[in-house]
């Protein structure tokens, strides 16, 4: 970044935050950042140690703060994630610690979390399982907003588990109910065997991007590959998750799984074809794109009812 014409020295008048932010916003805009002004303000608030809404009331930017700020802006312009620079990601009512090795939670996943929280509240004292937990965004939101729930968070990656355990400990220190953290592969057919038939709400934000899809630089260079891509069609993890969820859920228990916006038909079709789910629904995000699918575990404990229903539908259609 080009220096200000008159770089302040110690003891001189500080630079106005608005001037510093305006210059940084131009740099970020030139780098292709979608919300350059907002991100410039967030970085300034981080450096100055004030809420973003109080930037205008800050004392000003010292030379040391300006050097630090310029460094962060340069790194953001090189497409390092904003959340890695500040060390935190906002998710619903939480501020989660994130960094290298863990997927940065996205705002659209708040919709799935909200759906799960609503179902958990309806269930009284539910058992809630969050698969592919990552930083713990969904699991910890449920624990905070549905405090009667027992929550289990499952993650495979050792690096992500470190962030998950850190966030879980932070939330306990803040007064939230503890979350049980389990190190396991969600595609394991014996996953959480001790909970078979007992889970009230199962939520999952799995890796689901098809391998050939181009992703933003922040994702390609910084989000863990295994947390982003779900095989050639994006369904490599979703398929076994749906199958295992049907074993874990109690009759009447519910499932919510996030998916790629190209999977608006594919994931509901997988749920319907399994035969153990009913009330299959597709949900869209605030931009109107397919975002997550939900279903309820049938009371019938086998695939037979679904097989009979498909056979009846075929016979009716062919008569």
N, C-alpha and C positions, 0 to 999 in steps of 0.2 A: 504494500500500500504506500502511496506517496505521502510524505510527511506533511503536516500542516505548515503553512508558510512561516509561522512563528511558533516553534515548539516551546511550550512553557518550561521554565526552569523551577527548581525548588524555591518555594516562597513567592513565586509570581502568581498571577491570577490563573485559576484553573480554567480549562476548556469547558464550555457548556456541553452537557450530554447530548443535546439535540444536534449540535454541529458534528460531534463525533459519530453519532448514529447515522446522520444523513450521508456522511462520507462512506461509512461502512455499507450502508444500504446500496449505494451505487456500485461498490465493488462486488457485492453478492449478486446483484441483478445482472451484472456483466458475466458472472460465472454461471448463470442459469438457475439460481435458487428461486423457487416458486414464490416464496413470501419473504423477499429480502428485507423489507422494513421491519416486519415482525421479528425475524431472526436477529437482525442487528440490535433491536431493542432488548431481546432476551439475553443476548451475549453481554450487552452493556449492563443490564440489571445484575447478571451473574458476577461480573467483575466488580461492580460497585457494591454488591451485597445488599441490594434493595429490591422490593417487588417491582415488576415491570410497570405497574400502574403509578409508581411513585418516582419514576425516572426524572420527571420535570422538577421534582422537589429536591433532587440530590444536590450535594454541595458542588459538584463538578468533578472533572477527571484530572487526576494528577499525572505527571510524566510517567511514573511507574505503572499506573493503571492503564495509561494509553498504550504503553509498550506491550503490556499483557493483552490488552484488547485487540491491538493490531495483529498480534500473533494468532489469536483465536480466529479472527476474521479471515486471515490468510488460510488457516487450516480449513475453515468452513468453505471458503471459495474453492479449495482443492477437493471438496465434496466429502470431507470427513463428517460423519453425522453430528448434528447439533447436540444430541443427547450424550454422545461420547465426550464432547467438549465440556459440557456442564456436569457430566456425571449422573444425570438424572433424567427420568422420563415421567411425564404426568400421565396418569391413567385413572379415569373417574375421580375418586377423592384421594388418590394416593400419589406420592412421589416415590418412584422406584429407582434404586441404584442400578445403573446399566453401564456397560462398557464392552471392550473386546471379548468375544467369546459367547455373547448372549444376544438373541434377537431383540431388537428394540420394539416394544409393543406399539401398535398402531391405533389411532383413534377409532377406526371402524370396528375393532375388536371389542370396544366398549359396548357395542350393541349386543353381541353374544353374551358378554358378562352380565349385562342388565337383564337379559332374558333369563339367564340362569339364576340370578339373584331373586327375581320375581318368583320363579318356580320353587326355589329353596324356601322362601318365606311362606309359601302356601303349604309346604309339607310339614311344618311344625319343627321337629328336631331332625332334619334330614342328614343323610350321608351324601356328601357331594365329592365327586372325583374330577380333577382337572388333569387331562392328559396332555403331554407336550407342553409342560407348564412354563418352561423358559425362565424368565425373570420372576414368575409368580403372579403376573398381573391379574389373571382371572381368579386364581385360587385365593389370593390375598384380598381381592375386592369382595368375593363372596364371604370370606371370614369377617370382614369389617361390616358389611351391610346386611348380612344375615347371621348375626352372632350366635344363634342357636344351632347353626350347622356344624357338623364335624366335616372338615375339609381335608382331602388327601391330594397332594400335588405330585405328579409323576414326571420325571425328566431323566433322560439318558446321558446327555453330554456332561462330562466332568466340569468343563468350564462354566456351562450354564448353571449347573448345580451349585457352584460357588456363589453366583449372584442370587440364585433362588434362596439359598440358606441365609445369606446376608439380609435379604429383604424380609424374609420370614422372621428373623430375629429382631429386626428393626420394628416390625409391626407388633410383635409381642411386647417389646419395650414401650411401645406407644399405647398399650392397653388392649390390643385386639386378641381374639382367641387364637391359640397356636394352630398352625397348619402342619400336618404330618407330611414330611418330604420323603419320597420314595425314589431311589435310584433304580430305574428299570427302563427297558425298551418297550414302547407301547405296542409293538408288533408281536411281542411274545404271546403265544396262544395261552399261556398259563398266567398271564399278567394278573396280579392281585387276586390270586385264586381264593384267598381267605374271604374275599368280599363278594364272591359269586352269588348272584340273586339278591343282594342286599342294598345296592346303590339306588338312591332316589333320583339324583340328578348327575348326569355325566356330561362334561363339557370338554371340548377339544379344539384348539387352534393349531392344526398340524402343518408341517411343510406341504404346500399344495401347488406351488407354481410349476407349470410344465417346463421341462428342462430347456426347451428351445426358446422360451420367452425371454426377451431382453428386459433386464431390470435396471433401475437407476444406479448410478455409480456408488451411492451410499450403501446400497444393498449388495451389489456385486463385490465390492472391496472390503466391506466391514461386517455385514450380517453373516453368521455362520451358514455355509452352503447347505448343511444338513437340516437347518431350520427353515430354509426357503423353498428348496426344490423337492417336488414329490414324484420324481421319475418322469418318464416320457410324457405321460398324460396328466401328471399332477395328482394321481389317485393312488400311488403306491402305498402310502401310509394310511390314507383314508379307508381303503378297503378292509384291511385287518382291524382297524379301529372300530368300524361299524360292526364287524362280526364279534369282536371281543366285548363291545359295549352291550350287545344283546345278551351275553352271558352274565355280565356284571349287574345289569339293571334288574330290579325287582319288577314283578308284573305291575304295570302302571307307572313305572319310573320313566323319566324323560331324558332324551339325548339332544344336545345341540352341538353341531360341528361347523366350523368356519371352512370356507372353500374359495377357490379362485372364481372370479366373476364369469369365467367361461363354463363353470360347472353347475349353472342354475338348473339344468335338466339332469345332468349325470348323477349328482349325489342323491337327489330325491328318488331317482330311478333305482339306485343301488339299495336304498332303504326299503323301497317297495318290493324289490325283488328278493330281499332277504327272507321275507315271510314272517318275521318275528316282530315287526313294527307296524304301527297304525298311526293315524293322524299325522301323516307326513306333510310338512309344510316348508315352503321356501320363503326366505326373508331377504329383503333388499336393504342396502345401506342408504345413507342420506342422499347419495347421488343417484339413487335408483338402480344400482347395479346388484345382481344376485350376490349375497354375501355369506349367509349361513343357512343350514337346513336343520329342522328339528323333527322329532318323532317321539312317539310313546311306545313303550314295550307292551306288547300284547299280553293279555292275561293267559292265553294259551301258551304253554311252556315249550312248544316245539314249532318246527317249521310246517307242520302238517296243515294247520289252518290256512296258512298262506298258500301252500300248494293246492289245497282244495279250492280256494278262492280263485286262483289263476286258472285252474282247470274249468271251473264253472264259467268264468268269463270267456274262455276260449270256446266252450261248447255253445254258449249263448250267441257269441259272435258268428259261429259257423252254422247255426241252425237256420 
